[in-house]
């Protein structure tokens, strides 16, 4: 089986994460002597945690809220997926060098297109401009979506739109997270994606968009998976919209991370089963 390799999920919070069950099932499936564990790391200890992981020879990391942007300053190099998005969710220890990757964008895009077909030419409203949102935004625009970004701090939405325009040469619209503005904009949209933590445990009754703001046939994709059925998705069903949960993105981004770490094809079905 080879020497033991240890992989970590770091974030705050990490309680209730499905990633350890999913990743350890994948390792067992391929008879790899690897083990994956979630570790809570408060923001003030992030630098120490990364330095410690490097010195201990941790083979790889997944990075979740709130560290996806801040972690970049502690790494030795960035893959182009992370450099473009300005966020990291996967780290590989390559013989003592920590290299950052981002699998969020492609994970979300693959899962979404598996469910609803190509996003090319479709009008998408993305809620959020943080770590996961950045990666998802780049992947959507690369795939040909017509993207609008909404964020509470509109300057961050503007910054992300400008990054995409400079990097990909495609125009991206942005607006503040204002209910009246969102309602008007959503009338013209085909897909709504929540890439914020709103609705995540313990604040399960929160949502940025309610049923009266949506229209029948709108595709509503929530990357939150704790709980799996968020209030946003319940509101979507009330409106006659198509409701898609975040479990598929979790699995697809995890599969891509698995392949970066191991060089082996991920056992996606095993991972899906373990995450349910």
C-alpha positions in Angstrom: 0.0 0.0 0.0 3.0 2.3 0.3 3.8 4.8 3.1 1.0 6.6 5.0 0.1 10.0 3.5 -2.0 12.4 5.5 -4.4 15.0 4.0 -6.2 17.8 5.8 -9.3 19.9 5.4 -8.7 23.3 7.0 -11.3 26.0 7.7 -13.5 27.5 10.3 -16.0 25.9 10.8 -15.3 22.3 9.6 -17.7 20.5 11.8 -20.2 18.4 9.8 -18.1 18.4 6.7 -18.7 15.5 4.4 -15.3 15.7 2.9 -13.5 13.2 5.3 -16.1 10.5 4.6 -16.0 11.1 0.9 -12.2 11.3 0.6 -11.4 8.3 2.9 -13.9 6.2 0.9 -12.1 7.1 -2.3 -8.7 6.2 -0.8 -10.0 2.9 0.5 -11.6 2.1 -2.9 -8.2 2.3 -4.6 -6.4 0.7 -1.7 -4.3 3.8 -1.0 -2.6 4.1 2.4 -3.9 7.7 2.7 -6.0 9.3 5.4 -8.0 12.5 5.4 -9.1 14.5 8.4 -10.9 17.9 9.0 -9.1 20.4 11.3 -10.6 23.7 12.5 -8.1 26.5 11.9 -9.2 30.0 13.1 -8.1 32.8 10.9 -5.3 34.1 13.3 -3.6 30.7 13.1 -3.7 30.1 9.4 0.0 31.0 8.8 1.1 28.7 11.6 -1.1 25.9 10.3 0.3 26.1 6.8 3.9 26.2 8.1 3.2 23.3 10.4 1.6 21.2 7.6 4.7 21.8 5.5 7.1 20.8 8.2 5.1 17.7 9.1 5.1 16.6 5.4 1.3 16.7 5.1 0.7 15.5 1.5 -2.2 17.8 0.6 -4.8 20.2 1.9 -8.3 21.2 1.1 -9.1 24.8 2.1 -12.5 26.1 2.9 -14.2 29.1 4.4 -12.8 31.6 5.4 -9.2 30.8 4.1 -9.5 30.4 0.3 -8.0 33.8 -0.5 -5.8 34.4 2.6 -4.0 31.1 2.2 -2.3 32.1 -1.0 0.3 34.3 0.7 1.6 31.2 2.5 2.1 29.0 -0.5 5.2 28.5 -2.7 3.4 28.6 -6.0 0.0 28.8 -7.7 -1.4 26.7 -10.5 -3.0 28.8 -13.2 -6.5 27.8 -12.0 -5.8 29.4 -8.6 -3.9 32.4 -10.0 -6.7 33.3 -12.4 -9.4 32.9 -9.8 -7.4 34.6 -7.0 -8.4 31.8 -4.6 -7.2 28.3 -3.5 -9.2 25.3 -2.3 -6.6 22.6 -2.9 -2.9 22.4 -2.0 -0.4 19.8 -3.1 2.8 19.2 -1.3 5.2 18.6 -4.1 8.5 17.5 -2.5 8.3 20.3 0.1 6.8 23.0 -2.1 3.2 23.8 -1.4 1.3 24.5 -4.7 -2.2 26.0 -4.7 -4.9 24.9 -7.1 -8.6 25.7 -7.5 -11.1 23.0 -8.3 -14.2 24.9 -7.2 -14.9 26.4 -10.5 -14.6 23.3 -12.7 -16.3 21.2 -10.0 -19.4 23.5 -10.0 -19.4 23.9 -13.8 -19.2 20.1 -14.4 -22.0 19.4 -12.0 -24.2 22.1 -13.3 -23.8 21.1 -16.9 -24.4 17.5 -16.1 -27.8 18.6 -14.7 -28.9 21.3 -17.2 -26.7 21.1 -20.2 -24.2 23.7 -21.5 -24.2 27.2 -20.0 -23.0 28.8 -23.2 -25.1 31.8 -24.0 -27.2 31.4 -20.8 -27.8 34.4 -18.5 -26.4 33.7 -15.1 -26.7 35.7 -11.8 -24.0 34.7 -9.3 -24.4 35.7 -5.7 -21.1 36.3 -3.9 -17.6 37.4 -4.7 -15.5 35.4 -2.2 -13.2 32.4 -2.8 -15.6 29.9 -4.3 -17.5 32.6 -6.2 -14.3 33.8 -7.9 -13.5 30.4 -9.2 -17.0 29.7 -10.3 -17.3 33.0 -12.1 -14.1 32.4 -14.1 -15.3 28.9 -15.1 -18.7 30.2 -16.1 -17.3 32.9 -18.3 -14.8 30.6 -19.9 -17.7 28.3 -20.7 -19.5 31.1 -22.5 -22.1 32.2 -19.9 -23.4 35.7 -19.8 -22.5 36.6 -16.2 -23.7 39.1 -13.7 -22.2 39.2 -10.1 -24.1 40.5 -7.1 -22.4 41.0 -3.7 -23.2 42.8 -0.5 -20.0 44.8 -0.9 -20.4 46.0 -4.4 -16.7 47.0 -4.7 -15.8 43.3 -4.4 -18.2 42.4 -7.2 -16.7 45.2 -9.4 -13.2 44.0 -8.6 -14.1 40.4 -9.6 -15.8 41.6 -12.8 -12.7 43.6 -13.7 -10.4 40.6 -13.0 -12.4 38.5 -15.4 -12.5 41.1 -18.0 -8.7 41.6 -17.9 -8.1 37.8 -17.8 -10.6 36.6 -20.3 -11.5 39.6 -22.3 -15.2 39.1 -21.6 -17.6 41.8 -20.1 -19.2 40.9 -16.8 -21.9 43.0 -15.1 -22.2 43.6 -11.4 -24.7 45.0 -8.9 -25.3 45.3 -5.1 -27.2 42.6 -3.2 -30.4 44.7 -3.1 -33.7 42.9 -3.1 -35.5 45.2 -5.6 -32.5 45.2 -7.9 -32.2 41.4 -7.7 -35.9 40.9 -8.4 -35.7 43.1 -11.5 -32.5 41.4 -12.8 -33.8 37.9 -12.1 -36.7 38.3 -14.6 -34.1 38.2 -17.3 -31.9 35.4 -16.0 -31.8 31.7 -16.8 -29.7 30.5 -13.9 -29.2 31.7 -10.3 -26.2 30.5 -8.3 -25.7 31.1 -4.6 -21.9 31.0 -4.0 -22.2 32.6 -0.5 -22.5 30.9 2.9 -26.0 32.3 3.4 -28.3 29.4 4.5 -25.5 27.3 5.9 -25.8 25.8 9.3 -26.5 27.1 11.9 -28.4 29.9 10.0 -30.6 27.6 8.0 -33.6 30.0 7.7 -31.6 32.7 5.9 -31.8 33.3 2.2 -30.9 36.1 -0.2 -33.6 35.4 -2.7 -37.3 34.4 -2.0 -39.9 32.8 -4.1 -41.6 36.1 -5.3 -38.3 37.2 -6.8 -38.0 34.1 -9.0 -39.8 32.9 -12.1 -41.0 29.5 -13.2 -38.3 27.6 -15.0 -35.4 29.5 -13.4 -32.5 27.1 -12.6 -31.4 27.7 -8.9 -28.1 26.2 -7.9 -27.0 26.5 -4.3 -23.4 25.4 -3.5 -24.3 25.1 0.2 -24.7 21.5 1.2 -25.1 21.9 5.0 -28.1 21.5 5.0 -28.6 19.8 1.6 -32.1 21.4 1.2 -31.5 25.1 2.0 -34.2 27.7 2.3 -33.2 29.1 -1.1 -34.0 25.7 -2.7 -37.3 25.5 -0.8 -38.2 29.0 -2.1 -37.2 28.0 -5.6 -39.6 25.1 -5.6 -42.4 27.4 -4.4 -41.8 29.5 -7.5 -41.8 26.6 -9.9 -38.0 26.9 -10.4 -35.6 24.0 -10.9 -33.7 23.5 -7.5 -30.2 22.0 -7.5 -28.3 21.3 -4.3 -24.6 21.6 -3.6 -23.7 17.9 -3.1 -22.7 17.4 -6.7 -20.3 20.3 -6.6 -18.7 19.0 -3.4 -18.1 15.6 -5.1 -16.8 17.0 -8.4 -14.4 19.5 -6.9 -13.3 16.7 -4.5 -12.7 14.3 -7.4 -10.5 16.9 -9.1 -8.5 17.4 -5.9 -8.1 13.7 -5.5 -6.6 13.4 -9.0 -4.2 16.3 -8.3 -2.9 14.6 -5.2 -2.8 11.0 -6.4 -2.5 11.1 -10.2 -5.2 8.5 -10.3 -8.7 8.8 -11.7 -11.1 9.5 -8.9 -13.8 6.9 -8.0 -16.6 9.4 -8.4 -19.5 7.0 -7.7 -17.8 5.8 -4.5 -17.4 9.4 -3.5 -21.0 10.3 -4.3 -22.3 7.3 -2.2 -20.1 8.2 0.8 -21.2 11.9 0.7 -24.9 11.1 0.7 
